[in-house]
Amino acid sequence: MKGARPLSAEEIKKMYSAFEGKYRVRNQTLFLLGINTGFRISELLSVRVGDILEPDGSIKKYLAVSKNKMKRKRKGRTVVLNDKVKEALSRLLAHIDLGGIMSRDDAVFASQDSVVAIGRKHAWRILTAAFLNAKIVGKLGTHTLRKTFAHNVHSWATEKLARGETIDPILVTMNALGHSDPKATIRYLAIEDDIVDEAVFAIAA
């Protein structure tokens, strides 16, 4: 959990425009899927065409990653795909399906001229290059995607609570991340020291 921080809404916009080159569409989609589902990078890279594509060619409503692809291999995790992600996935599949030869067993985030997925180090290099292009600094890495997802879910739930709705932001975030213990989620959402400093100045009496 240490070594990565979430991205702000403005940084997300900058990142989306920061991917360059032949594999821009693939890399943008990897980024979008990560910040909108909270899957770890190894879980994202395990996704196959058949995991996201219905028999009729439409994008599935949910993305399910089996337990053998998850970090601790205890249970799988299923996350709903929002319209923005579904649109990105459709665009990517249309981009890579040359002549209709794509197989449902092919990796969605395939390496150059291959049906095999890129590796975690390759994904790290892709994201690092985009962070540099976007001039985003700080504790960043592949786990930034999952941290951003967690931060956004928690912020959404916190806003609902502030409006008087009966909701527990920690439990919502815990379920969204697939955690089994709220203590893990609380640790995951640890606030950076500079944010705490800002809060202390803001509440000065």
Order of alpha helices (4+ residues) and beta strands (2+ residues): alpha-alpha-alpha-alpha-beta-beta-alpha-alpha-alpha-alpha-alpha-alpha
